């Protein structure tokens, strides 16, 4: 039987200053902190983070320079340029990855995010889908992955927050067994991201930069 879903209030500090706590599943907290800072545009890259110390339900992060303030999500998205690069992926590959994503969940009730690409696969779970995305992206960045050649899969809907995290990280393809929000679809078109919804159905729904989906196999 899968484990019981865990949720904790995780307190964290940034250069000694207390931040609003994470409400999260208390695993891979170093990945969560790094991914959050990167996806929020508070640091320029992983080299800006000098240390992440994880204790019991607490995290202390140090950066080389004063971090930037987090801008509202619409401002962050409007600052992004459309993703470049010509990476594309076949729909059959996405279907196979979706089976992996939904087949090995550790907990009941959590959201699961998977990153897939030439480097392999990374899975992260959390009570919050945004936390799971930060964890997966943080883990990939820590490993030096080329995110411009990756797809992000979600077990839940693709909200604007999830799309914003993928776009900020330079991930060009998203997929889910559910649907994106209307705003996610609009921004996917603007930012040159492809979205594959209902991926486990007989006829997945493709939107955004649909040229990124190669149906030839």
Secondary structure, 3 states (H helix, E strand, C coil): CCECCCCEEEEEEECCEEEEEEEECCCCHHHHHHHHHHHCCCCCCHHHEEEEEEECCEEEEEECCCCCCCCCHHHHHHHCCCCCCCCCEEHHHHHHHHHHHHHCCCECCCEEEEEEECCEEEEEEECCHHHHHHHHHHHHHHCCCCHHHEEEEECCCECHHHHHHHHHHCCCEEEECCCECHHHHHHHHHHCCEEEECCCCCCCEEEECHHHEECCC
